[in-house]
Amino acid sequence: MPSAVSNPTLRERVTRILDRIRPAVQSDGGDVELVDVTEKGVVTIRLHGACVGCPSSQLTLKVGIEKNLKDYVPEVTEVVALD
């Protein structure tokens, strides 16, 4: 019986992209934690370290994290950050 090739889940694919983004965030003294991925493609993250309270964190969230996730994981519809 042929073995089925398992496709990575949405959460696994989001995790892979966040792992690629993380070094850039960490180089500025911050970090990003994946909290949840809904079936509707809403990704919830938590920013840590220098990202907390940083005026640029909204820019990092929307232009850096959300854009990359949407580019590489088309099912992602939105990225929101918990306080």
N, C-alpha and C positions, 0 to 999 in steps of 0.2 A: 504494500500500500504506500503510495507516495506521501512524503511528509508535506504538510501544509507550511508554506512560508508565512511566518507571522508578521503582520504589519505593525509597526510601532503605533502605540496609542497616541491620541492627541496630546495627552500630558507628557508622554515620553519625548515627543517631537518638540514641544515647548521647552522642556527641560534641556534638551540638546542645544537649542538656540540660546537660552539663558546662560548655559555653561560657556558659550563662545563670547557672550557679551560681558560676563562677570569680570574677567581680568581688567577691562577698561574701567569698569566701575570701581574695582578694588584699587586701581592705580591712583584714584582720587580720594582714597580713604573710606570708601563706602562699600556696600554689598547689596545684593538683591536676593530675596528669598521667594520661591514660588509657594503660594498659599493654596491656590485652587485654580482649576480649569473647568468651566461649566460645559455642558453639552452644546450650549449656544455660542461657544467660542469666547466667552469672557474670561480673561486671565486676571487673577488677583495676585498681586505681589506685595511684599513688604520691603521697604528700603531700610538699610541699616547704616550705622557709622556716620561718616561725614555727610551722607545723603539726607539724613534727618534734619529738617529745618534749613537745608541749603536752598537758596533762591533758584538755583539751576535745576533742582530735582524734578520739577514739572517738565522742563525741557528734556532732561535725560529720559524721563518716563515716556513722553509722547514721541519725540524725534529719534531717540536712541532705541529704547526697548520696544515700544509698540510698533514702530516702523519696521524694525528687523523681524519681529515675530510675524507681522502681517505679510512681509515679503517672503519669508521662508515657510510659514505655516498658514496657508490661505484661509483655513477655518477660523483663525483668530479674528474676532470682530472688534474687540476692545481690550485695553489693559487698564486696570484700576489699581491704585496703591492704597493700602490700609495705612492709617496714621500710626 
